[in-house]
């Protein structure tokens, strides 16, 4: 594990897909982070990825990278069905972990990962990048400081128009709208509303391949009712709103939000905040760097409890 005065946090990557490319680009924007190695089950794919993204080392085995590469942390960029075994392997080698959402498929898997991480004193965080965006942080600040009063309603609608061959329809790859799409509104809204979750209700539409394709979820907090809808059949620009006794907040493209607006109780714009987003992953990478350097085992903004609560919601939605 890194000492506090270490200047650079060196990352390895497991999985050489498109999202790993985005991670490399974002890491280049974080002063104290660098990508040192990439591993794939295909050595040729790892070599091609390394050359294209200027990564110094490449490996055809995850274990080989963990054993040989001089790295402090690993970004797990495989599909959801592999996350549990990939994260567990990294933890066993004492490497900090940033794992793509959804972190795992079952709550008990996350509980085991977090237990092992604490035993090994290893930092672990789910890569819910949206939670760290400056606009989401600003909305959180407005709510925490009482700018809209007590929150009573929240909503979020989002979706993609996925083609039949898309992994979201593949149960063997951990497919389904819940794991791929609904994870965003659940974890964003949970991070924004400072209330205890008391009930979950859901209407889940299953597709021909046996995974959920459209879902409507109602999260009941102490005072707030949050309505979340996602679909794999229609492109939706993910608008969201949080409505309180003294005003409300509106956002568009919430999962990669560039502008949030605060309105008072008379529908007048009271304040707005804009932060252009090009990549967006750099904010979660900075969080990992800061946490490792300060010796934390989990993030305050994306704690283990947030991942566990999301997985609990998934299981309640599916009746497990």
WORAFEN-V655257 format. One record per residue. N is the residue number from 1. SS is DSSP state (H for helix, E for strand, - for the rest). PHI is phi in degrees with one decimal (NA if undefined). OMEGA is omega in whole degrees, -180 to 180 (NA if undefined). Layout:
[[N/SS/PHI/OMEGA] [N/SS/PHI/OMEGA]]
//
This chain:
[[1/-/NA/-176] [2/-/-68.4/170] [3/-/-80.7/-174] [4/-/-65.4/-176] [5/-/-93.9/179] [6/-/-66.9/-173] [7/-/-75.5/-171] [8/-/-125.7/173] [9/E/-98.9/-174] [10/E/-99.8/-178] [11/E/-103.0/164] [12/E/-110.5/179] [13/E/-122.6/172] [14/E/-105.1/-177] [15/-/104.7/-174] [16/-/-113.2/180] [17/-/-96.5/-176] [18/H/-63.0/-178] [19/H/-69.7/176] [20/H/-69.5/175] [21/H/-63.0/179] [22/H/-62.0/179] [23/H/-63.6/179] [24/H/-58.7/-180] [25/H/-61.7/-179] [26/H/-68.7/-180] [27/H/-60.2/178] [28/-/-67.0/179] [29/-/-94.4/-179] [30/-/-103.0/-171] [31/-/-56.8/-174] [32/-/-105.1/179] [33/E/-130.5/173] [34/E/-150.1/176] [35/E/-95.5/-176] [36/E/-99.3/-173] [37/E/-153.0/174] [38/E/-136.9/179] [39/E/-130.7/176] [40/-/-138.9/175] [41/-/-69.5/176] [42/-/-110.0/179] [43/H/-61.0/-180] [44/H/-63.8/179] [45/H/-65.7/178] [46/H/-63.1/179] [47/H/-63.7/179] [48/H/-63.6/179] [49/H/-62.2/-178] [50/H/-60.4/-180] [51/H/-66.1/-177] [52/H/-72.1/-175] [53/H/-114.9/176] [54/-/56.6/176] [55/-/-96.5/-172] [56/-/-61.8/-173] [57/E/-125.6/177] [58/E/-141.2/-176] [59/E/-140.6/177] [60/-/-97.8/180] [61/-/-149.0/178] [62/H/-63.0/-179] [63/H/-62.2/179] [64/H/-61.3/177] [65/H/-62.2/-178] [66/H/-64.6/-180] [67/H/-81.3/-169] [68/H/-108.5/-175] [69/-/-76.1/178] [70/-/-87.3/-176] [71/-/-128.8/-180] [72/-/-108.1/-174] [73/E/-144.7/-180] [74/E/-129.5/171] [75/E/-96.4/-179] [76/E/-91.5/-172] [77/-/-119.8/177] [78/-/-85.2/176] [79/-/-76.0/-171] [80/H/-54.3/-176] [81/H/-65.5/179] [82/H/-101.5/-172] [83/H/-59.3/-176] [84/H/-59.4/-177] [85/H/-68.8/179] [86/H/-66.0/180] [87/H/-64.8/-179] [88/H/-61.0/178] [89/H/-62.7/179] [90/H/-62.0/-180] [91/H/-62.2/-180] [92/H/-62.1/177] [93/-/-90.8/176] [94/-/74.0/-180] [95/-/-97.8/175] [96/E/-61.0/-173] [97/E/-127.2/166] [98/E/-118.8/-173] [99/E/-110.5/179] [100/E/-55.2/175] [101/-/-76.8/-19] [102/-/-68.2/-168] [103/-/-60.0/176] [104/-/-144.0/-177] [105/-/-95.6/-177] [106/-/-133.1/-180] [107/H/-61.0/-178] [108/H/-65.4/177] [109/H/-68.3/178] [110/H/-64.7/179] [111/H/-59.9/179] [112/H/-68.1/179] [113/H/-61.8/-178] [114/H/-67.3/177] [115/H/-63.3/180] [116/H/-65.1/180] [117/H/-63.0/179] [118/H/-67.6/178] [119/H/-64.4/-179] [120/H/-90.2/-178] [121/-/57.5/-178] [122/-/-117.7/176] [123/-/-72.2/177] [124/E/-139.5/178] [125/E/-148.7/172] [126/E/-75.0/-176] [127/E/-86.4/173] [128/-/-91.0/-171] [129/H/-61.0/-176] [130/H/-62.2/-178] [131/H/-60.3/-175] [132/H/-97.3/180] [133/-/-63.8/-180] [134/H/-55.8/-180] [135/H/-68.7/178] [136/H/-66.3/176] [137/H/-62.3/179] [138/H/-65.8/177] [139/H/-60.7/178] [140/H/-62.3/179] [141/H/-63.4/179] [142/H/-59.3/-179] [143/H/-69.9/-178] [144/H/-63.5/-179] [145/-/-91.6/173] [146/-/78.7/-176] [147/-/-66.9/177] [148/-/-113.4/178] [149/-/73.3/177] [150/-/-74.4/-178] [151/E/-82.6/-179] [152/E/-114.4/-179] [153/E/-136.1/173] [154/E/-146.3/176] [155/E/-146.4/-180] [156/E/-156.9/177] [157/E/-129.0/-179] [158/E/-151.3/178] [159/E/-177.3/175] [160/E/-128.6/174] [161/E/-100.0/-174] [162/-/-81.3/175] [163/-/-77.5/-174] [164/-/-54.2/-178] [165/-/-84.8/-178] [166/-/-61.3/-179] [167/H/-61.2/-178] [168/H/-62.5/180] [169/H/-94.7/-175] [170/-/-98.5/-179] [171/H/-64.5/-180] [172/H/-70.8/179] [173/H/-103.2/-179] [174/-/72.1/-177] [175/-/-72.7/180] [176/-/124.7/-180] [177/H/-63.7/180] [178/H/-58.7/-176] [179/H/-69.8/-172] [180/H/-96.6/-174] [181/H/-115.9/-173] [182/H/-69.3/175] [183/H/-56.5/180] [184/H/-64.1/-179] [185/H/-62.4/180] [186/H/-60.0/-174] [187/H/-77.6/176] [188/H/-68.3/-179] [189/H/-64.5/177] [190/H/-59.8/-179] [191/H/-75.8/-177] [192/H/-89.9/-174] [193/-/-93.2/-176] [194/-/-82.8/-178] [195/-/-135.4/178] [196/-/-74.7/176] [197/E/-80.2/-175] [198/E/-115.6/-180] [199/E/-160.8/179] [200/E/-133.8/175] [201/E/-129.3/-175] [202/E/-151.0/171] [203/E/-122.5/-174] [204/E/-110.8/177] [205/E/-101.6/-180] [206/E/-92.5/180] [207/-/-95.8/-176] [208/-/-65.3/-178] [209/-/-89.6/176] [210/-/93.5/176] [211/-/-116.7/180] [212/E/-73.2/-176] [213/E/-121.0/177] [214/E/-143.3/179] [215/E/-145.6/175] [216/E/-123.1/-176] [217/E/-125.4/174] [218/E/-116.0/177] [219/E/-99.5/-179] [220/E/-104.3/175] [221/E/-98.2/-177] [222/-/-59.2/176] [223/-/-119.8/-172] [224/-/-93.6/171] [225/E/-116.7/-178] [226/E/-108.7/179] [227/E/-103.8/-176] [228/E/-121.8/180] [229/E/-130.8/177] [230/E/-141.2/179] [231/E/-149.4/175] [232/-/-95.8/-174] [233/E/-108.4/-176] [234/E/-148.4/178] [235/E/-78.3/-178] [236/E/-126.8/-174] [237/-/-77.5/175] [238/-/42.6/172] [239/-/-73.6/177] [240/E/-148.4/178] [241/E/-149.6/175] [242/E/-128.9/-169] [243/E/-120.9/-177] [244/E/-122.1/-178] [245/-/-68.5/-175] [246/-/-119.0/-179] [247/E/159.2/-179] [248/E/-153.4/180] [249/E/-123.0/177] [250/E/-124.4/178] [251/E/-140.9/174] [252/-/-124.5/-172] [253/-/49.7/-168] [254/H/-58.7/-178] [255/H/-67.3/173] [256/H/-135.0/-170] [257/-/-62.8/177] [258/-/-107.2/-178] [259/E/-148.1/173] [260/E/-123.0/-176] [261/E/-125.7/179] [262/E/-109.1/179] [263/E/-115.6/178] [264/E/-84.8/-176] [265/-/-69.8/178] [266/-/-106.8/178] [267/-/68.5/179] [268/-/-94.6/178] [269/E/-66.4/-178] [270/E/-95.4/-178] [271/E/-164.9/175] [272/E/-136.6/180] [273/E/-139.9/-178] [274/E/-124.8/176] [275/-/-145.7/-178] [276/-/-59.3/-180] [277/-/-115.8/176] [278/-/-100.0/177] [279/-/-98.8/176] [280/-/103.9/-179] [281/-/-72.8/-175] [282/H/-62.4/-177] [283/H/-73.0/177] [284/H/-73.0/177] [285/H/-64.0/177] [286/H/-61.0/178] [287/H/-62.5/179] [288/H/-62.1/179] [289/H/-57.8/-178] [290/H/-63.4/-179] [291/H/-66.6/179] [292/H/-62.3/-178] [293/H/-65.9/180] [294/-/-92.2/176] [295/-/79.1/-180] [296/-/-77.8/176] [297/-/-99.7/176] [298/-/-154.3/-179] [299/-/-85.1/175] [300/-/-72.0/-178] [301/-/-84.5/178] [302/-/-131.1/-176] [303/-/-74.0/178] [304/H/-57.1/-178] [305/H/-60.3/-180] [306/H/-68.6/177] [307/H/-64.7/180] [308/H/-63.8/180] [309/H/-65.9/178] [310/H/-63.2/179] [311/H/-65.7/176] [312/H/-63.8/177] [313/H/-64.2/177] [314/H/-53.1/-175] [315/H/-69.3/176] [316/H/-69.6/178] [317/H/-64.6/-178] [318/-/-92.2/178] [319/-/72.3/-179] [320/-/-87.2/NA]]
//
